[in-house]
Amino acid sequence: MKYLFKNIAQFVKHSKVIFAVFVICEITSLMLMILSYGIYQNYSQQVKEIASNEPIEEQMEWLRFNYSSDIDEDNPITNDIVFAFMNELADTLGNKIGNVSFESSRYYMSIVYDNGWQMYDIGHNLEINGNWYSGRYFNKEDYDNAAKVCVAPIECYKEIEDELDYEYDDEKSPKDYKYRPYNKDGKMYIDLPEGTFEVIGFTKMVGNDAYYIPYTVLPLDAKIISLPDVEVKQVLYQNEYNKVVALYNKYFGDHLTSEDESDMPVYDEEVLKTFKTKMTISIIIAIISSINIAALFKFVIELRRRQMSIFRINGCTKNKLRRMMIFEMMFYSIANAAICISVFHLFILPKLAEIFPYISLAYTQKGYALLIIIYLAVTYLIQNIMIIHSVSHSPLQMLKVRR
């Protein structure tokens, strides 16, 4: 340890200018690396904020394609058209799709996309809202296999007015429903226009149209009485938005009366390119700074070749000499890193926070600790390689004049 501080003292005493330049250059390079890290994280966060998986509350009502339509018997929409539309929609937006809802002549359909289409669990919402009675809703197997299963209003089966949480304007009884369940072989079935379905659950929803069946059971020629209402989970890029609008025009152009999405937020592709360019520049600056620090270490090691050769002549082993040099170089690195982070955090970061809205998020205690650990680990590795290369020569070779 005494040789460590002795070497540092001699370095300062005999090479004041070089030592000062070395310290200033290392601190500057390290400062640029820290700054580059913060700028990269800032723009990365801005991209996530604009195209987030969890849009902010105010945006939720905007993120949908809800068109007014003109659908009548002379200008119908059939299920095969909606099916083709949804397949292209999946190719266009993928997992950015939240859900798609529409109505057939007798059913309300709500479908979600998660690496493939499947029924939205309306049963969960009904249960939360107090409108679920018993049984279960459709699962993925029901949907994938086009199972003939049905969720029906309980009052089409039995009168339970006293059990419900609210009163109706009109009294309902099973005889008021056109489609009524019946028991057969220990299960419950109902005959709908699409065939015989097993009843797997009951709701407290009242009305002749309050039946639910999987979308995949609908025949291709089933009449759809409302345009698909598409909700997305993320803010779209402009080109994605344009593609969805084109799909609506392609499949439903004859039915569109107006577009209600003029205020729907979109993410400009040019802004994305700008952010990515700035993030790339910050990475390049960090790499250049790292190369500069490596060059500084190499210069100091070359400067000490004569001293190292004298140590070797006087019996110092290669490994001991390597440890001495490593300890000295790491001492500089730790000291300069501490100075750099202190100055940066106290004086520079507050000014940067006025320019970059998310940069402060990158500089937590954990963030600083991670930066220092990575910096010291890489520095230790580079210094070892350089010093091992230098001490591998004979003392005579080390005494030669540097070129």
Buried (B, 14 or more C-beta within 10 A) or exposed (E): EEBBEEBBEEBEEEBEEBBEEBBEBBBBBBBBBBBBBBBBBBBBBBBEEBBEEEBEEEBEEEBBBBBEBEBEEEEEBBBBBBBBBBEBBBEBBEBBBBBBBBBBEBBBBBBBBEEEBBBBBBBEEBBEEEBBBEBEBBBEEBBEEEBBBBBBBBBBBEEEEEEBEEEEEEEBEEEBBEBBBEEEEEEBBBEBEBEEBBBBBBBBBBBEEBBBBBBBBBEEEBBBBBBBBBBBBBBBBBEBBEBBBEBBEEBBEEBBEEBEBEEBBBBEEEBBEEBEEBBEBBBEBBEBBBEBBBEBBBBBBEBBBEBBBEBBEEEBEBEBBBBBBBBBBBBBBBBBBEBBBEEBEEEBBEEBBEEBEBBBBBBEEEBBEEBBEEBBEEBBEBBBEBBBEBBEBEBEEBBEEEE
